[in-house]
């Protein structure tokens, strides 16, 4: 049962919603990469609502079920490009900051080889946004399972 509801049109949510939308519409990051990052961070944070949403949006955008199935073990498969692997590592390190001091220099160097500066900023802000949405939905105990692709 939901503790409380935070609708996307709630005024205080608008900056977070706008941040998320501006990254998706900027066109600097591939839609498939965006959905993979959103899924992976939501897996780490245990956000059922976001997992429901982003798995459906990813599938609607053409993502394969196989890649979604193995996403938690992306390091042990060859299904993801080097760019996707770096983006997933970046997302994980930013999401799990409590377990280390900062994003490693080695990962930053790899990321700079695959991403232009604006792309890396967008990737970082995407991770910030989904972590925010995850925390709101986990706190509210928002129920997953009812999302339809394109609802938000």
N, C-alpha and C positions, 0 to 999 in steps of 0.2 A: 504494500500500500504506500502510495506517495505520502511523504511528510508534508510537502508544500509544492505548489506549482509555480514555476518561473517561466511564463510564456515569453516567446522570442520577441513579442512586441512590447514587453515591459521596458520602460524608458531606460532604466539602468543597464539593461542588457544590450542596448543598441550599439555601444562602442565595440563590444566583443563580437557581436553579429557582423558589424561593418568590417572589422578587421578580418574576420574569417572570409567574408564575401570578397573583399578587395584582393586578397591573396589568390582566391580561386579564379577571379575574373582577370587578373593581371596578365595571365598567359605566360609567365616566366617558368612556372613549374607544370609538368605534364599532369593532366587529370588523374591518370593511373597512379602516379607517384604520390600525389596528394592523398588519394583514398587509402593507399597502403600505409602511409604515415599516420593518417587519422585512425585507421584500424589498429595499428601496432601500439600506439599510445593508449588507445582505449582498452586494449587487452591488458597492458601493464597496470592501468588504473582500475580495472574491473568494472567499467561502465557499460552495463547491459544495454541501456538505451542507445548510446553512441555506437556500440558494436552492431546492434540491429540496424541502425540508420546507415552506417558507412559500409557494412557488408552488402546491403541492398543497393545503395548508390553505386558501389564498385561494380557489382554484377550488372546493373542497368547500363553502366558505362562500358561494359565489355570485358571486365576482369574475369579471369577463370576461377572456378571454384577450387581447383587444385592449388593455385597460388594462395588463395585465402585460407585453405586448410592448413598449409605448412608455414604460414606467416610467423607463428611463434618460434619456429625453428629455422628461420630464414638463413642462418649461418651454415646450416647443414644441407643445403640444397643448391643446385645450379639454376634454379628457376628465376632468379632475380639478377638483373644487370648490375654491373659495378656501381653505377650511379644510384640505383635503388638501394643497394646494400649500404652505401655510404649514408644515404638519407635515413635509412632505418637505424643505423648505428648512431647517427646524430640525434635522431628523435629519442632513442633510448637513453643516451647519455644526458640529454637535457631533462628528460622526465625523471630520471633516477639520480638527481643531483645530491640527494642526501647520502648516497653511498660513495661519493667522491667529491673532490673540491671543484672541479670544472671540467669542461669538455677537454679531452686530451689534446696535446699539441700534435700528436701523430694523426689523430682523426681530423683535426682542423686542416692539416697539410693535405691529406687525402681529399677532403671536401673542397678545398680551393682548386684542386686539379680537375674536379668534376663540375663544380658550380661557379658561375660568375658571382661577384659580390652581391648584386641585387637578388639573385636566386637564393643565395645562402641566407640573406636577411629574410626573404620570404619564407624559406624553410623554417628558420628559427621562430618567426612570428606565428607560423602555422602550428608549430609544436606548443607555443605559449597559449594560443587560442584553444586548441583541443584539450590541453590540460585544464584550462579554465572551465570549459564546458563539462569535462569529465567530473571535476570536483563539484560543480553545481548539481549535476544529475545524481552523483553518488550521495551527496548530502541530502538531496530531496528524495532519494530512493525512487527515482523516476523509473517506471516499469518499461522494459524493452518488449518488442514484439509487435507493436502496432504501427510502426513507421511504414509509409509507402514512398517509394522513390520519387524525389522531386517535391516532397511536402515542404521542405525548408530551403 
